[in-house]
């Protein structure tokens, strides 16, 4: 499932990649409610709730980070909210593994 969600994130930027770090952190956030093994209604609702609870910060990050082209020059494109949430899950998950 990781590959499918990575492709959806990379091509359409509509869903975070359900990689190891993301799944670990969002499973922790969800508690007993969801294990984030597959994108389903429960996991997507938890991500939506996370977005609503952090909307202001996620929107600010999305608006303030431009995507660079292959020459390293800024484009008119911004990171999607799904990408910002993905980056959060990945970074916090990776940091947690580093601490252990």
MOPAC internal coordinates of N, CA, C and O (Angstrom, degrees):
PM7 1SCF
backbone

  N    0.0000 0     0.00 0     0.00 0    0    0    0
  C    1.4476 1     0.00 0     0.00 0    1    0    0
  C    1.5269 1   111.16 1     0.00 0    2    1    0
  O    1.2310 1   120.37 1   153.57 1    3    2    1
  N    1.3229 1   116.89 1   -26.43 1    3    2    1
  C    1.4629 1   119.35 1  -179.75 1    5    3    2
  C    1.5225 1   110.80 1   -58.47 1    6    5    3
  O    1.2310 1   120.20 1   135.18 1    7    6    5
  N    1.3344 1   117.23 1   -44.82 1    7    6    5
  C    1.4634 1   120.53 1  -178.36 1    9    7    6
  C    1.5275 1   111.50 1   -61.07 1   10    9    7
  O    1.2310 1   120.33 1   135.72 1   11   10    9
  N    1.3160 1   116.97 1   -44.28 1   11   10    9
  C    1.4684 1   120.80 1  -179.34 1   13   11   10
  C    1.5251 1   110.53 1   -59.96 1   14   13   11
  O    1.2310 1   120.46 1   132.66 1   15   14   13
  N    1.3303 1   116.72 1   -47.34 1   15   14   13
  C    1.4653 1   118.87 1  -177.97 1   17   15   14
  C    1.5230 1   111.36 1   -70.95 1   18   17   15
  O    1.2310 1   119.79 1   149.33 1   19   18   17
  N    1.3325 1   118.00 1   -30.67 1   19   18   17
  C    1.4680 1   119.80 1   176.03 1   21   19   18
  C    1.5310 1   110.35 1   -66.12 1   22   21   19
  O    1.2310 1   120.47 1   140.03 1   23   22   21
  N    1.3247 1   116.70 1   -39.97 1   23   22   21
  C    1.4674 1   120.41 1   177.48 1   25   23   22
  C    1.5285 1   109.99 1   -65.51 1   26   25   23
  O    1.2310 1   120.07 1   135.27 1   27   26   25
  N    1.3295 1   117.47 1   -44.73 1   27   26   25
  C    1.4694 1   120.25 1   178.50 1   29   27   26
  C    1.5246 1   111.24 1   -60.90 1   30   29   27
  O    1.2310 1   120.41 1   140.88 1   31   30   29
  N    1.3284 1   116.83 1   -39.12 1   31   30   29
  C    1.4658 1   120.20 1   177.67 1   33   31   30
  C    1.5242 1   110.20 1   -68.34 1   34   33   31
  O    1.2310 1   120.37 1   132.86 1   35   34   33
  N    1.3309 1   116.89 1   -47.14 1   35   34   33
  C    1.4590 1   120.68 1  -176.00 1   37   35   34
  C    1.5165 1   113.96 1   -67.13 1   38   37   35
  O    1.2310 1   120.44 1   140.75 1   39   38   37
  N    1.3142 1   116.77 1   -39.25 1   39   38   37
  C    1.4625 1   120.43 1  -175.78 1   41   39   38
  C    1.5300 1   112.05 1   -87.66 1   42   41   39
  O    1.2310 1   120.57 1   133.38 1   43   42   41
  N    1.3186 1   116.51 1   -46.62 1   43   42   41
  C    1.4663 1   120.28 1  -173.40 1   45   43   42
  C    1.5257 1   114.23 1  -109.82 1   46   45   43
  O    1.2310 1   119.98 1   163.50 1   47   46   45
  N    1.3274 1   117.63 1   -16.50 1   47   46   45
  C    1.4768 1   123.45 1  -179.07 1   49   47   46
  C    1.5255 1   111.62 1    55.23 1   50   49   47
  O    1.2310 1   121.07 1  -136.13 1   51   50   49
  N    1.3504 1   115.56 1    43.87 1   51   50   49
  C    1.4651 1   119.24 1  -175.30 1   53   51   50
  C    1.5204 1   114.25 1  -112.79 1   54   53   51
  O    1.2310 1   120.16 1   170.90 1   55   54   53
  N    1.3361 1   117.30 1    -9.10 1   55   54   53
  C    1.4648 1   120.35 1  -177.57 1   57   55   54
  C    1.5239 1   107.96 1  -152.00 1   58   57   55
  O    1.2310 1   119.82 1   -39.04 1   59   58   57
  N    1.3253 1   117.95 1   140.96 1   59   58   57
  C    1.4645 1   118.73 1   175.27 1   61   59   58
  C    1.5302 1   110.36 1   -64.19 1   62   61   59
  O    1.2310 1   120.48 1   -26.88 1   63   62   61
  N    1.3151 1   116.68 1   153.12 1   63   62   61
  C    1.4604 1   121.05 1   175.40 1   65   63   62
  C    1.5222 1   108.54 1   -75.71 1   66   65   63
  O    1.2310 1   120.44 1   -54.05 1   67   66   65
  N    1.3022 1   116.77 1   125.95 1   67   66   65
  C    1.4671 1   121.21 1  -179.18 1   69   67   66
  C    1.5286 1   108.74 1   -82.68 1   70   69   67
  O    1.2310 1   120.52 1  -117.43 1   71   70   69
  N    1.3253 1   116.60 1    62.57 1   71   70   69
  C    1.4613 1   120.30 1   177.50 1   73   71   70
  C    1.5250 1   109.68 1   -85.88 1   74   73   71
  O    1.2310 1   120.92 1    -1.80 1   75   74   73
  N    1.3122 1   115.84 1   178.20 1   75   74   73
  C    1.4668 1   121.34 1  -174.40 1   77   75   74
  C    1.5190 1   112.25 1   -55.47 1   78   77   75
  O    1.2310 1   120.39 1   130.91 1   79   78   77
  N    1.3245 1   116.86 1   -49.09 1   79   78   77
  C    1.4631 1   120.28 1  -176.28 1   81   79   78
  C    1.5248 1   111.42 1   -66.09 1   82   81   79
  O    1.2310 1   120.64 1   134.99 1   83   82   81
  N    1.3313 1   116.39 1   -45.01 1   83   82   81
  C    1.4656 1   120.65 1   179.41 1   85   83   82
  C    1.5275 1   110.49 1   -60.83 1   86   85   83
  O    1.2310 1   120.59 1   132.21 1   87   86   85
  N    1.3404 1   116.48 1   -47.79 1   87   86   85
  C    1.4639 1   120.28 1  -179.11 1   89   87   86
  C    1.5206 1   111.63 1   -61.08 1   90   89   87
  O    1.2310 1   120.41 1   138.59 1   91   90   89
  N    1.3270 1   116.82 1   -41.41 1   91   90   89
  C    1.4683 1   119.88 1  -179.80 1   93   91   90
  C    1.5269 1   111.23 1   -60.98 1   94   93   91
  O    1.2310 1   120.41 1   131.28 1   95   94   93
  N    1.3228 1   116.82 1   -48.72 1   95   94   93
  C    1.4644 1   120.58 1  -176.57 1   97   95   94
  C    1.5242 1   111.69 1   -69.61 1   98   97   95
  O    1.2310 1   120.10 1   134.91 1   99   98   97
  N    1.3225 1   117.41 1   -45.09 1   99   98   97
  C    1.4599 1   118.34 1  -177.82 1  101   99   98
  C    1.5286 1   112.34 1   -74.37 1  102  101   99
  O    1.2310 1   119.64 1   154.98 1  103  102  101
  N    1.3199 1   118.28 1   -25.02 1  103  102  101
  C    1.4674 1   120.34 1   171.01 1  105  103  102
  C    1.5175 1   109.52 1   -66.03 1  106  105  103
  O    1.2310 1   121.01 1   141.97 1  107  106  105
  N    1.3225 1   115.67 1   -38.03 1  107  106  105
  C    1.4657 1   120.83 1   177.26 1  109  107  106
  C    1.5359 1   110.57 1   -65.74 1  110  109  107
  O    1.2310 1   120.63 1   136.46 1  111  110  109
  N    1.3200 1   116.40 1   -43.54 1  111  110  109
  C    1.4694 1   121.29 1   178.20 1  113  111  110
  C    1.5301 1   110.13 1   -62.07 1  114  113  111
  O    1.2310 1   120.60 1   138.43 1  115  114  113
  N    1.3359 1   116.46 1   -41.57 1  115  114  113
  C    1.4646 1   121.67 1  -176.31 1  117  115  114
  C    1.5219 1   113.06 1   -76.92 1  118  117  115
  O    1.2310 1   120.19 1   159.81 1  119  118  117
  N    1.3129 1   117.24 1   -20.19 1  119  118  117
  C    1.4595 1   120.05 1  -177.03 1  121  119  118
  C    1.5156 1   110.77 1    65.99 1  122  121  119
  O    1.2310 1   120.66 1    44.63 1  123  122  121
  N    1.3046 1   116.34 1  -135.37 1  123  122  121
  C    1.4711 1   122.13 1  -178.13 1  125  123  122
  C    1.5331 1   112.33 1   -74.42 1  126  125  123
  O    1.2310 1   120.55 1   169.32 1  127  126  125
  N    1.3123 1   116.54 1   -10.68 1  127  126  125
  C    1.4675 1   121.12 1  -171.59 1  129  127  126
  C    1.5284 1   113.71 1   -69.36 1  130  129  127
  O    1.2310 1   119.98 1   147.24 1  131  130  129
  N    1.3519 1   117.64 1   -32.76 1  131  130  129
  C    1.4626 1   119.70 1  -173.60 1  133  131  130
  C    1.5219 1   110.56 1  -161.03 1  134  133  131
  O    1.2310 1   120.85 1   -37.90 1  135  134  133
  N    1.3432 1   115.98 1   142.10 1  135  134  133
  C    1.4559 1   120.86 1   177.92 1  137  135  134
  C    1.5188 1   113.49 1  -100.49 1  138  137  135
  O    1.2310 1   120.01 1   176.41 1  139  138  137
  N    1.3255 1   117.58 1    -3.59 1  139  138  137
  C    1.4636 1   123.01 1   178.76 1  141  139  138
  C    1.5295 1   112.86 1    56.53 1  142  141  139
  O    1.2310 1   120.58 1  -140.31 1  143  142  141
  N    1.3374 1   116.49 1    39.69 1  143  142  141
  C    1.4591 1   119.04 1   176.41 1  145  143  142
  C    1.5252 1   111.45 1   -82.98 1  146  145  143
  O    1.2310 1   120.37 1   151.53 1  147  146  145
  N    1.3234 1   116.90 1   -28.47 1  147  146  145
  C    1.4689 1   121.23 1   176.56 1  149  147  146
  C    1.5259 1   109.50 1  -143.18 1  150  149  147
  O    1.2310 1   120.48 1   -27.47 1  151  150  149
  N    1.3276 1   116.69 1   152.53 1  151  150  149
  C    1.4612 1   118.94 1   174.19 1  153  151  150
  C    1.5342 1   108.10 1   -70.88 1  154  153  151
  O    1.2310 1   120.64 1   -63.55 1  155  154  153
  N    1.2893 1   116.38 1   116.45 1  155  154  153
  C    1.4564 1   120.92 1   177.59 1  157  155  154
  C    1.5258 1   107.71 1  -142.13 1  158  157  155
  O    1.2310 1   120.70 1     0.23 1  159  158  157
  N    1.3000 1   116.26 1  -179.77 1  159  158  157
  C    1.4629 1   119.68 1  -176.05 1  161  159  158
  C    1.5299 1   111.74 1   -57.95 1  162  161  159
  O    1.2310 1   120.40 1   138.56 1  163  162  161
  N    1.3239 1   116.85 1   -41.44 1  163  162  161
  C    1.4652 1   120.28 1  -178.73 1  165  163  162
  C    1.5212 1   111.30 1   -63.80 1  166  165  163
  O    1.2310 1   120.49 1   130.26 1  167  166  165
  N    1.3363 1   116.67 1   -49.74 1  167  166  165
  C    1.4678 1   118.94 1  -177.82 1  169  167  166
  C    1.5260 1   111.46 1   -65.44 1  170  169  167
  O    1.2310 1   120.37 1   141.22 1  171  170  169
  N    1.3209 1   116.89 1   -38.78 1  171  170  169
  C    1.4655 1   119.47 1   179.27 1  173  171  170
  C    1.5269 1   111.62 1   -67.79 1  174  173  171
  O    1.2310 1   120.23 1   144.98 1  175  174  173
  N    1.3258 1   117.17 1   -35.02 1  175  174  173
  C    1.4658 1   120.13 1   176.05 1  177  175  174
  C    1.5242 1   111.38 1   -66.52 1  178  177  175
  O    1.2310 1   120.23 1   143.68 1  179  178  177
  N    1.3192 1   117.17 1   -36.32 1  179  178  177
  C    1.4642 1   120.44 1   177.89 1  181  179  178
  C    1.5255 1   110.18 1   -67.23 1  182  181  179
  O    1.2310 1   120.51 1   138.92 1  183  182  181
  N    1.3321 1   116.63 1   -41.08 1  183  182  181
  C    1.4671 1   120.10 1   176.49 1  185  183  182
  C    1.5318 1   109.67 1   -63.46 1  186  185  183
  O    1.2310 1   120.31 1   137.75 1  187  186  185
  N    1.3234 1   117.01 1   -42.25 1  187  186  185
  C    1.4729 1   120.59 1   178.43 1  189  187  186
  C    1.5238 1   110.95 1   -62.09 1  190  189  187
  O    1.2310 1   120.42 1   139.03 1  191  190  189
  N    1.3201 1   116.81 1   -40.97 1  191  190  189
  C    1.4648 1   120.64 1   177.93 1  193  191  190
  C    1.5328 1   110.36 1   -65.07 1  194  193  191
  O    1.2310 1   120.58 1   138.03 1  195  194  193
  N    1.3343 1   116.49 1   -41.97 1  195  194  193
  C    1.4644 1   120.92 1   177.26 1  197  195  194
  C    1.5286 1   109.69 1   -59.42 1  198  197  195
  O    1.2310 1   120.88 1   136.52 1  199  198  197
  N    1.3336 1   115.93 1   -43.48 1  199  198  197
  C    1.4637 1   120.10 1   178.11 1  201  199  198
  C    1.5292 1   110.62 1   -60.80 1  202  201  199
  O    1.2310 1   120.19 1   131.84 1  203  202  201
  N    1.3294 1   117.24 1   -48.16 1  203  202  201
  C    1.4696 1   120.46 1  -178.77 1  205  203  202
  C    1.5266 1   111.60 1   -59.85 1  206  205  203
  O    1.2310 1   120.61 1   141.45 1  207  206  205
  N    1.3263 1   116.44 1   -38.55 1  207  206  205
  C    1.4655 1   120.58 1  -179.41 1  209  207  206
  C    1.5275 1   112.37 1   -72.32 1  210  209  207
  O    1.2310 1   120.35 1   158.84 1  211  210  209
  N    1.3364 1   116.94 1   -21.16 1  211  210  209
  C    1.4679 1   121.78 1  -176.88 1  213  211  210
  C    1.5225 1   111.74 1  -124.81 1  214  213  211
  O    1.2310 1   120.93 1  -158.27 1  215  214  213
  N    1.3280 1   115.82 1    21.73 1  215  214  213
  C    1.4673 1   123.18 1  -172.69 1  217  215  214
  C    1.5233 1   113.44 1   -52.94 1  218  217  215
  O    1.2310 1   120.34 1   131.26 1  219  218  217
  N    1.2995 1   116.96 1   -48.74 1  219  218  217
  C    1.4650 1   120.14 1  -175.63 1  221  219  218
  C    1.5329 1   111.19 1   -60.01 1  222  221  219
  O    1.2310 1   120.58 1   132.59 1  223  222  221
  N    1.3164 1   116.49 1   -47.41 1  223  222  221
  C    1.4636 1   119.93 1  -178.69 1  225  223  222
  C    1.5277 1   111.84 1   -69.11 1  226  225  223
  O    1.2310 1   120.05 1   137.66 1  227  226  225
  N    1.3309 1   117.51 1   -42.34 1  227  226  225
  C    1.4659 1   120.75 1   179.48 1  229  227  226
  C    1.5204 1   110.30 1   -63.93 1  230  229  227
  O    1.2310 1   119.84 1   135.90 1  231  230  229
  N    1.3232 1   117.91 1   -44.10 1  231  230  229
  C    1.4686 1   121.19 1   178.71 1  233  231  230
  C    1.5240 1   111.26 1   -62.45 1  234  233  231
  O    1.2310 1   120.42 1   138.65 1  235  234  233
  N    1.3245 1   116.80 1   -41.35 1  235  234  233
  C    1.4666 1   120.73 1   178.50 1  237  235  234
  C    1.5232 1   110.56 1   -62.65 1  238  237  235
  O    1.2310 1   120.37 1   134.25 1  239  238  237
  N    1.3292 1   116.90 1   -45.75 1  239  238  237
  C    1.4666 1   120.25 1   178.90 1  241  239  238
  C    1.5222 1   111.00 1   -63.51 1  242  241  239
  O    1.2310 1   120.47 1   138.62 1  243  242  241
  N    1.3241 1   116.70 1   -41.38 1  243  242  241
  C    1.4569 1   120.92 1   179.98 1  245  243  242
  C    1.5308 1   111.33 1   -62.19 1  246  245  243
  O    1.2310 1   120.52 1   137.67 1  247  246  245
  N    1.3136 1   116.62 1   -42.33 1  247  246  245
  C    1.4676 1   120.90 1  -178.76 1  249  247  246
  C    1.5257 1   113.01 1   -73.98 1  250  249  247
  O    1.2310 1   120.20 1   154.20 1  251  250  249
  N    1.3189 1   117.23 1   -25.80 1  251  250  249
  C    1.4679 1   119.73 1  -172.51 1  253  251  250
  C    1.5272 1   114.29 1   -97.51 1  254  253  251
  O    1.2310 1   119.67 1   174.69 1  255  254  253
  N    1.3261 1   118.23 1    -5.31 1  255  254  253
  C    1.4644 1   120.30 1  -178.71 1  257  255  254
  C    1.5235 1   110.61 1  -113.53 1  258  257  255
  O    1.2310 1   121.26 1   -69.47 1  259  258  257
  N    1.3192 1   115.20 1   110.53 1  259  258  257
  C    1.4565 1   120.71 1   178.98 1  261  259  258
  C    1.5260 1   110.17 1   -85.40 1  262  261  259
  O    1.2310 1   121.12 1   -31.13 1  263  262  261
  N    1.3172 1   115.45 1   148.87 1  263  262  261
  C    1.4580 1   121.52 1   173.40 1  265  263  262
  C    1.5201 1   107.32 1   -83.40 1  266  265  263
  O    1.2310 1   120.82 1   -43.17 1  267  266  265
  N    1.3277 1   116.04 1   136.83 1  267  266  265
  C    1.4597 1   121.28 1  -179.83 1  269  267  266
  C    1.5227 1   110.01 1   -92.84 1  270  269  267
  O    1.2310 1   120.82 1   -30.37 1  271  270  269
  N    1.3362 1   116.04 1   149.63 1  271  270  269
  C    1.4545 1   119.41 1   175.21 1  273  271  270
  C    1.5314 1   108.76 1   -83.74 1  274  273  271
  O    1.2310 1   120.31 1     4.80 1  275  274  273
  N    1.3285 1   117.01 1  -175.20 1  275  274  273
  C    1.4645 1   120.79 1  -175.85 1  277  275  274
  C    1.5214 1   113.11 1   -68.34 1  278  277  275
  O    1.2310 1   120.34 1   163.75 1  279  278  277
  N    1.3133 1   116.95 1   -16.25 1  279  278  277
  C    1.4676 1   121.16 1   176.34 1  281  279  278
  C    1.5218 1   111.74 1   -93.16 1  282  281  279
  O    1.2310 1   120.40 1  -177.94 1  283  282  281
  N    1.3181 1   116.84 1     2.06 1  283  282  281
  C    1.4596 1   120.90 1  -179.69 1  285  283  282
  C    1.5151 1   113.85 1    83.16 1  286  285  283
  O    1.2310 1   120.56 1  -168.58 1  287  286  285
  N    1.3201 1   116.54 1    11.42 1  287  286  285
  C    1.4658 1   120.43 1   179.34 1  289  287  286
  C    1.5272 1   110.17 1   -92.51 1  290  289  287
  O    1.2310 1   120.41 1   -37.68 1  291  290  289
  N    1.3386 1   116.83 1   142.32 1  291  290  289
  C    1.4670 1   119.89 1   179.29 1  293  291  290
  C    1.5281 1   111.79 1   -63.48 1  294  293  291
  O    1.2310 1   121.02 1   -36.52 1  295  294  293
  N    1.3237 1   115.66 1   143.48 1  295  294  293
  C    1.4646 1   121.75 1   175.07 1  297  295  294
  C    1.5337 1   108.16 1  -107.68 1  298  297  295
  O    1.2310 1   120.61 1     2.01 1  299  298  297
  N    1.2998 1   116.44 1  -177.99 1  299  298  297
  C    1.4656 1   120.86 1   175.84 1  301  299  298
  C    1.5267 1   112.03 1   -85.22 1  302  301  299
  O    1.2310 1   120.60 1   179.18 1  303  302  301
  N    1.3313 1   116.47 1    -0.82 1  303  302  301
  C    1.4611 1   120.97 1  -178.39 1  305  303  302
  C    1.5195 1   110.75 1   -87.83 1  306  305  303
  O    1.2310 1   121.17 1   -32.53 1  307  306  305
  N    1.3282 1   115.37 1   147.47 1  307  306  305
  C    1.4685 1   122.24 1   178.93 1  309  307  306
  C    1.5255 1   108.72 1  -118.61 1  310  309  307
  O    1.2310 1   121.18 1   -20.73 1  311  310  309
  N    1.3276 1   115.34 1   159.27 1  311  310  309
  C    1.4617 1   118.96 1   174.37 1  313  311  310
  C    1.5250 1   109.26 1   -66.10 1  314  313  311
  O    1.2310 1   121.06 1   -41.93 1  315  314  313
  N    1.3269 1   115.58 1   138.07 1  315  314  313
  C    1.4669 1   119.56 1   177.36 1  317  315  314
  C    1.5253 1   109.53 1   -73.06 1  318  317  315
  O    1.2310 1   121.29 1   -17.08 1  319  318  317
  N    1.2948 1   115.13 1   162.92 1  319  318  317
  C    1.4649 1   119.88 1   177.36 1  321  319  318
  C    1.5268 1   110.48 1   -63.50 1  322  321  319
  O    1.2310 1   120.45 1   144.72 1  323  322  321
  N    1.3401 1   116.74 1   -35.28 1  323  322  321
  C    1.4698 1   120.40 1   176.63 1  325  323  322
  C    1.5222 1   110.59 1   -62.72 1  326  325  323
  O    1.2310 1   120.09 1   141.02 1  327  326  325
  N    1.3263 1   117.44 1   -38.98 1  327  326  325
  C    1.4631 1   120.95 1   178.78 1  329  327  326
  C    1.5234 1   110.62 1   -67.20 1  330  329  327
  O    1.2310 1   119.84 1   139.41 1  331  330  329
  N    1.3188 1   117.92 1   -40.59 1  331  330  329
  C    1.4716 1   121.03 1   178.12 1  333  331  330
  C    1.5258 1   109.54 1   -61.99 1  334  333  331
  O    1.2310 1   119.91 1   135.61 1  335  334  333
  N    1.3233 1   117.79 1   -44.39 1  335  334  333
  C    1.4667 1   121.31 1   178.52 1  337  335  334
  C    1.5256 1   110.04 1   -64.86 1  338  337  335
  O    1.2310 1   120.18 1   139.35 1  339  338  337
  N    1.3185 1   117.26 1   -40.65 1  339  338  337
  C    1.4641 1   121.62 1   176.59 1  341  339  338
  C    1.5291 1   110.70 1   -59.87 1  342  341  339
  O    1.2310 1   120.38 1   134.15 1  343  342  341
  N    1.3153 1   116.88 1   -45.85 1  343  342  341
  C    1.4647 1   121.19 1  -179.77 1  345  343  342
  C    1.5238 1   110.84 1   -63.01 1  346  345  343
  O    1.2310 1   120.07 1   141.54 1  347  346  345
  N    1.3186 1   117.48 1   -38.46 1  347  346  345
  C    1.4645 1   121.45 1   177.00 1  349  347  346
  C    1.5293 1   109.83 1   -61.25 1  350  349  347
  O    1.2310 1   120.80 1   127.33 1  351  350  349
  N    1.3337 1   116.08 1   -52.67 1  351  350  349
  C    1.4615 1   120.06 1  -178.61 1  353  351  350
  C    1.5114 1   112.34 1   -60.07 1  354  353  351
  O    1.2310 1   120.54 1   137.63 1  355  354  353
  N    1.3293 1   116.56 1   -42.37 1  355  354  353
  C    1.4620 1   120.61 1  -179.89 1  357  355  354
  C    1.5239 1   110.91 1   -64.86 1  358  357  355
  O    1.2310 1   120.35 1   130.16 1  359  358  357
  N    1.3265 1   116.93 1   -49.84 1  359  358  357
  C    1.4661 1   120.58 1  -174.97 1  361  359  358
  C    1.5254 1   112.19 1   -66.34 1  362  361  359
  O    1.2310 1   120.05 1   133.49 1  363  362  361
  N    1.3203 1   117.50 1   -46.51 1  363  362  361
  C    1.4662 1   120.49 1   179.64 1  365  363  362
  C    1.5277 1   109.62 1   -63.97 1  366  365  363
  O    1.2310 1   120.25 1   138.63 1  367  366  365
  N    1.3292 1   117.12 1   -41.37 1  367  366  365
  C    1.4662 1   120.98 1   178.06 1  369  367  366
  C    1.5145 1   112.20 1   -63.52 1  370  369  367
  O    1.2310 1   120.37 1   136.36 1  371  370  369
  N    1.3105 1   116.89 1   -43.64 1  371  370  369
  C    1.4674 1   120.84 1   178.92 1  373  371  370
  C    1.5181 1   110.82 1   -65.62 1  374  373  371
  O    1.2310 1   120.37 1   137.28 1  375  374  373
  N    1.3225 1   116.90 1   -42.72 1  375  374  373
  C    1.4682 1   120.38 1   178.21 1  377  375  374
  C    1.5258 1   111.06 1   -60.99 1  378  377  375
  O    1.2310 1   120.83 1   140.54 1  379  378  377
  N    1.3153 1   116.02 1   -39.46 1  379  378  377
  C    1.4651 1   119.97 1  -179.05 1  381  379  378
  C    1.5289 1   110.82 1   -65.05 1  382  381  379
  O    1.2310 1   120.16 1   138.71 1  383  382  381
  N    1.3234 1   117.29 1   -41.29 1  383  382  381
  C    1.4655 1   121.21 1   178.25 1  385  383  382
  C    1.5247 1   110.13 1   -64.85 1  386  385  383
  O    1.2310 1   120.15 1   141.13 1  387  386  385
  N    1.3258 1   117.33 1   -38.87 1  387  386  385
  C    1.4698 1   121.80 1   179.56 1  389  387  386
  C    1.5207 1   111.68 1   -63.45 1  390  389  387
  O    1.2310 1   120.51 1   146.88 1  391  390  389
  N    1.3319 1   116.63 1   -33.12 1  391  390  389
  C    1.4640 1   121.12 1  -179.09 1  393  391  390
  C    1.5206 1   111.77 1   -72.24 1  394  393  391
  O    1.2310 1   120.45 1   150.84 1  395  394  393
  N    1.3402 1   116.75 1   -29.16 1  395  394  393
  C    1.4737 1   120.73 1  -176.46 1  397  395  394
  C    1.4978 1   113.31 1   -75.83 1  398  397  395
  O    1.2310 1   120.10 1   180.00 1  399  398  397

